[in-house]
């Protein structure tokens, strides 16, 4: 859904909430992969804080690839809406340090 529910008629916004598989607010893990370089984790943390001001960086999980070239970073944000998650995924996916977002 590309439109913000604020721009949808009330019945359509309500239907979107009812059809969601996620209950809001909820803790939502996101896996981000990038080349293991200095600043990757800090960049991902900054994006997470932008979308979830209460984001707790101590919950970040890191996993190196077998060869050590890539780093998997799992962040868990408090998801408050589908729109928030869509924009968070878009922002992470277009970040120059990020290769994949799951």
N, CA, C and O of each residue as an XYZ file, in Angstrom:
408
protein
N       0.860     -1.170      0.000
C       0.000      0.000      0.000
C       0.902      1.228      0.000
O       1.657      1.445      0.948
N       0.829      2.017     -1.041
C       1.681      3.191     -1.170
C       1.068      4.420     -0.546
O       1.790      5.333     -0.144
N      -0.250      4.465     -0.455
C      -0.927      5.637      0.086
C      -0.924      5.587      1.598
O      -1.023      4.517      2.199
N      -0.811      6.719      2.186
C      -0.922      6.807      3.635
C      -2.379      6.612      4.017
O      -3.275      7.099      3.327
N      -2.623      5.902      5.114
C      -4.012      5.691      5.526
C      -4.687      7.004      5.890
O      -5.915      7.072      5.943
N      -3.903      8.050      6.142
C      -4.485      9.365      6.440
C      -5.220      9.913      5.216
O      -6.165     10.691      5.346
N      -4.771      9.497      4.020
C      -5.373      9.991      2.789
C      -6.507      9.102      2.300
O      -7.187      9.450      1.335
N      -6.721      7.972      2.941
C      -7.762      7.044      2.524
C      -9.080      7.382      3.202
O      -9.095      7.937      4.300
N     -10.186      7.047      2.549
C     -11.468      7.186      3.236
C     -11.452      6.321      4.493
O     -10.755      5.308      4.537
N     -12.201      6.707      5.497
C     -12.192      6.017      6.799
C     -12.432      4.522      6.656
O     -11.736      3.728      7.289
N     -13.409      4.118      5.832
C     -13.725      2.689      5.676
C     -12.537      1.939      5.080
O     -12.260      0.813      5.492
N     -11.831      2.533      4.122
C     -10.688      1.889      3.498
C      -9.542      1.758      4.488
O      -8.894      0.712      4.531
N      -9.276      2.772      5.273
C      -8.216      2.715      6.278
C      -8.532      1.632      7.309
O      -7.644      0.888      7.724
N      -9.778      1.546      7.713
C     -10.190      0.520      8.682
C     -10.015     -0.873      8.085
O      -9.543     -1.782      8.768
N     -10.386     -1.047      6.829
C     -10.229     -2.339      6.161
C      -8.756     -2.725      6.090
O      -8.415     -3.889      6.296
N      -7.882     -1.768      5.804
C      -6.446     -2.041      5.745
C      -5.944     -2.534      7.097
O      -5.153     -3.476      7.150
N      -6.389     -1.913      8.192
C      -5.984     -2.356      9.530
C      -6.488     -3.763      9.820
O      -5.775     -4.579     10.403
N      -7.716     -4.041      9.411
C      -8.300     -5.359      9.662
C      -7.601     -6.447      8.861
O      -7.509     -7.583      9.326
N      -7.100     -6.126      7.654
C      -6.462     -7.103      6.790
C      -4.981     -7.296      7.099
O      -4.354     -8.189      6.529
N      -4.416     -6.503      7.965
C      -3.001     -6.603      8.296
C      -2.735     -7.872      9.091
O      -3.531     -8.264      9.945
N      -1.616     -8.504      8.803
C      -1.196     -9.687      9.550
C      -0.432     -9.306     10.811
O      -0.122    -10.162     11.639
N      -0.135     -8.043     10.950
C       0.633     -7.549     12.092
C      -0.281     -6.720     12.975
O      -1.033     -5.876     12.486
N      -0.215     -6.961     14.275
C      -0.932     -6.113     15.224
C       0.000     -4.982     15.636
O       1.163     -5.214     15.962
N      -0.506     -3.783     15.618
C       0.302     -2.610     15.979
C      -0.128     -2.083     17.326
O      -1.319     -2.110     17.635
N       0.783     -1.609     18.131
C       2.232     -1.675     17.948
C       2.756     -3.078     18.275
O       2.151     -3.814     19.054
N       3.893     -3.431     17.662
C       4.532     -4.715     17.950
C       6.031     -4.620     17.699
O       6.501     -3.751     16.965
N       6.763     -5.522     18.316
C       8.196     -5.598     18.097
C       8.411     -6.332     16.776
O       7.917     -7.445     16.597
N       9.143     -5.715     15.853
C       9.276     -6.248     14.505
C      10.755     -6.343     14.118
O      11.429     -5.320     13.995
N      11.261     -7.568     13.926
C      12.675     -7.713     13.545
C      12.870     -7.489     12.049
O      12.046     -7.901     11.233
N      13.965     -6.835     11.707
C      14.332     -6.584     10.315
C      15.790     -6.971     10.154
O      16.642     -6.549     10.935
N      16.077     -7.783      9.129
C      17.452     -8.199      8.858
C      17.995     -7.349      7.723
O      17.369     -7.203      6.673
N      19.174     -6.793      7.960
C      19.822     -5.928      6.983
C      21.203     -6.501      6.700
O      21.938     -6.834      7.630
N      21.564     -6.620      5.423
C      22.883     -7.119      5.040
C      23.636     -6.044      4.282
O      23.070     -5.319      3.464
N      24.923     -5.959      4.572
C      25.773     -5.033      3.854
C      27.207     -5.507      3.909
O      27.551     -6.408      4.673
N      28.048     -4.885      3.082
C      29.468     -5.180      3.134
C      29.963     -4.752      4.511
O      29.597     -3.686      5.007
N      30.792     -5.584      5.120
C      31.296     -5.292      6.461
C      32.322     -4.159      6.370
O      33.498     -4.379      6.080
N      31.837     -2.941      6.628
C      32.695     -1.756      6.619
C      32.407     -0.935      7.868
O      31.342     -1.047      8.476
N      33.366     -0.119      8.232
C      33.189      0.761      9.385
C      32.013      1.697      9.118
O      31.912      2.286      8.042
N      31.129      1.829     10.100
C      29.996      2.740      9.988
C      28.694      2.077      9.584
O      27.641      2.709      9.675
N      28.724      0.806      9.133
C      27.497      0.136      8.702
C      26.483      0.041      9.837
O      25.324      0.424      9.671
N      26.908     -0.459     10.965
C      25.985     -0.636     12.097
C      25.472      0.719     12.575
O      24.293      0.848     12.904
N      26.325      1.717     12.617
C      25.908      3.047     13.043
C      24.885      3.644     12.082
O      23.939      4.303     12.513
N      25.069      3.417     10.779
C      24.132      3.941      9.785
C      22.758      3.272      9.941
O      21.726      3.940      9.883
N      22.757      1.967     10.136
C      21.497      1.244     10.309
C      20.818      1.679     11.605
O      19.598      1.834     11.653
N      21.606      1.873     12.641
C      21.072      2.324     13.932
C      20.428      3.705     13.789
O      19.364      3.953     14.356
N      21.058      4.589     13.046
C      20.510      5.941     12.852
C      19.153      5.878     12.139
O      18.226      6.603     12.501
N      19.040      5.018     11.133
C      17.767      4.866     10.420
C      16.714      4.309     11.373
O      15.579      4.785     11.391
N      17.084      3.306     12.160
C      16.135      2.711     13.110
C      15.633      3.762     14.097
O      14.438      3.821     14.388
N      16.544      4.593     14.614
C      16.153      5.656     15.559
C      15.227      6.678     14.904
O      14.340      7.225     15.559
N      15.432      6.932     13.626
C      14.585      7.895     12.918
C      13.125      7.418     12.891
O      12.202      8.213     13.064
N      12.932      6.113     12.671
C      11.576      5.568     12.565
C      11.014      5.078     13.891
O       9.802      4.918     14.034
N      11.898      4.840     14.864
C      11.486      4.385     16.193
C      12.374      5.082     17.213
O      13.421      4.554     17.585
N      11.960      6.279     17.674
C      12.792      7.053     18.601
C      13.175      6.294     19.877
O      14.173      6.629     20.516
N      12.401      5.285     20.248
C      12.705      4.492     21.443
C      13.545      3.259     21.110
O      13.727      2.393     21.965
N      14.060      3.167     19.882
C      14.856      2.010     19.465
C      16.008      1.780     20.436
O      16.729      2.711     20.795
N      16.170      0.525     20.855
C      17.212      0.150     21.805
C      18.343     -0.539     21.050
O      18.226     -1.705     20.672
N      19.433      0.181     20.833
C      20.558     -0.347     20.056
C      21.206     -1.570     20.707
O      21.904     -2.324     20.030
N      20.990     -1.780     21.998
C      21.592     -2.942     22.657
C      20.938     -4.252     22.206
O      21.445     -5.331     22.512
N      19.820     -4.167     21.486
C      19.144     -5.377     20.999
C      19.643     -5.801     19.615
O      19.196     -6.822     19.092
N      20.553     -5.042     19.016
C      21.070     -5.363     17.687
C      21.814     -6.693     17.728
O      22.609     -6.951     18.632
N      21.541     -7.525     16.737
C      22.254     -8.798     16.591
C      23.097     -8.729     15.329
O      22.630     -8.284     14.281
N      24.353     -9.177     15.438
C      25.276     -9.149     14.303
C      25.675    -10.565     13.928
O      25.859    -11.428     14.786
N      25.806    -10.784     12.617
C      26.277    -12.088     12.140
C      27.119    -11.863     10.888
O      26.646    -11.319      9.891
N      28.369    -12.291     10.963
C      29.271    -12.184      9.820
C      29.005    -13.304      8.832
O      28.594    -14.400      9.214
N      29.244    -13.017      7.551
C      29.144    -14.074      6.542
C      30.305    -15.040      6.742
O      31.271    -14.734      7.441
N      30.197    -16.199      6.123
C      31.222    -17.238      6.265
C      32.612    -16.710      5.904
O      33.590    -17.002      6.592
N      32.693    -15.943      4.836
C      33.985    -15.404      4.400
C      34.376    -14.107      5.081
O      35.493    -13.623      4.897
N      33.465    -13.531      5.873
C      33.760    -12.311      6.600
C      33.610    -11.028      5.809
O      33.892     -9.949      6.331
N      33.170    -11.120      4.550
C      33.026     -9.914      3.732
C      31.749     -9.141      4.048
O      31.723     -7.915      3.943
N      30.692     -9.854      4.435
C      29.395     -9.234      4.681
C      29.013     -9.329      6.157
O      29.498    -10.190      6.891
N      28.133     -8.423      6.565
C      27.647     -8.419      7.933
C      26.122     -8.366      7.909
O      25.524     -7.519      7.245
N      25.516     -9.279      8.640
C      24.072     -9.268      8.820
C      23.747     -8.552     10.118
O      24.313     -8.869     11.164
N      22.849     -7.600     10.058
C      22.478     -6.804     11.220
C      20.971     -6.957     11.418
O      20.185     -6.579     10.549
N      20.573     -7.508     12.557
C      19.143     -7.628     12.854
C      18.773     -6.550     13.854
O      19.328     -6.472     14.950
N      17.817     -5.716     13.449
C      17.293     -4.687     14.346
C      15.849     -5.049     14.667
O      15.146     -5.618     13.832
N      15.417     -4.726     15.852
C      14.020     -4.951     16.232
C      13.430     -3.601     16.607
O      13.818     -2.985     17.599
N      12.478     -3.154     15.783
C      11.855     -1.849     15.995
C      10.437     -2.034     16.500
O       9.842     -3.100     16.339
N       9.906     -0.997     17.107
C       8.496     -0.999     17.482
C       7.719     -0.510     16.272
O       7.759      0.670     15.924
N       7.009     -1.439     15.635
C       6.212     -1.101     14.450
C       4.895     -0.506     14.907
O       4.187     -1.097     15.722
N       4.570      0.665     14.380
C       3.334      1.343     14.765
C       2.311      1.385     13.645
O       1.137      1.659     13.892
N       2.746      1.113     12.386
C       1.814      1.108     11.252
C       2.481      0.465     10.047
O       3.703      0.330      9.983
N       1.658      0.078      9.110
C       2.166     -0.473      7.852
C       2.974      0.591      7.110
O       4.013      0.297      6.520
N       2.487      1.822      7.148
C       3.169      2.913      6.466
C       4.570      3.124      7.039
O       5.522      3.336      6.288
N       4.698      3.065      8.361
C       6.003      3.217      9.004
C       6.956      2.124      8.524
O       8.098      2.410      8.163
N       6.492      0.868      8.520
C       7.343     -0.239      8.084
C       7.707     -0.120      6.607
O       8.855     -0.367      6.236
N       6.758      0.253      5.765
C       7.045      0.424      4.337
C       8.134      1.470      4.130
O       9.071      1.258      3.360
N       8.009      2.586      4.813
C       8.991      3.667      4.653
C      10.352      3.267      5.242
O      11.394      3.619      4.689
N      10.344      2.547      6.342
C      11.592      2.053      6.941
C      12.302      1.115      5.974
O      13.511      1.236      5.771
N      11.565      0.178      5.373
C      12.158     -0.732      4.385
C      12.697      0.036      3.187
O      13.793     -0.258      2.710
N      11.939      1.022      2.692
C      12.393      1.829      1.555
C      13.689      2.565      1.893
O      14.629      2.588      1.098
N      13.723      3.159      3.074
C      14.903      3.925      3.484
C      16.124      3.025      3.610
O      17.205      3.365      3.129
N      15.952      1.878      4.255
C      17.077      0.949      4.396
C      17.514      0.397      3.045
O      18.712      0.310      2.774
N      16.568      0.026      2.197
C      16.869     -0.577      0.904
C      17.629      0.364     -0.030
O      18.408     -0.086     -0.870
N      17.404      1.655      0.116
C      18.065      2.623     -0.764
C      19.332      3.203     -0.145
O      19.998      4.028     -0.770
N      19.676      2.785      1.073
C      20.901      3.279      1.704
C      22.106      2.709      0.957
O      22.138      1.515      0.660
N      23.099      3.550      0.651
C      24.250      3.092     -0.141
C      25.089      1.984      0.528
O      25.819      1.276     -0.167
N      25.003      1.823      1.842
C      25.801      0.806      2.522
C      25.062     -0.533      2.613
O      25.651     -1.546      2.990
N      23.783     -0.532      2.271
C      22.939     -1.723      2.456
C      22.779     -2.461      1.130
O      22.520     -1.855      0.090
N      22.938     -3.787      1.193
C      22.759     -4.638      0.005
C      21.382     -5.291     -0.022
O      20.750     -5.345     -1.076
N      20.904     -5.793      1.127
C      19.643     -6.540      1.192
C      18.925     -6.202      2.489
O      19.558     -6.023      3.529
N      17.585     -6.114      2.424
C      16.752     -5.926      3.621
C      15.683     -7.002      3.594
O      14.965     -7.154      2.606
N      15.584     -7.744      4.681
C      14.574     -8.810      4.805
C      13.703     -8.556      5.997
O      12.793     -9.337      6.274
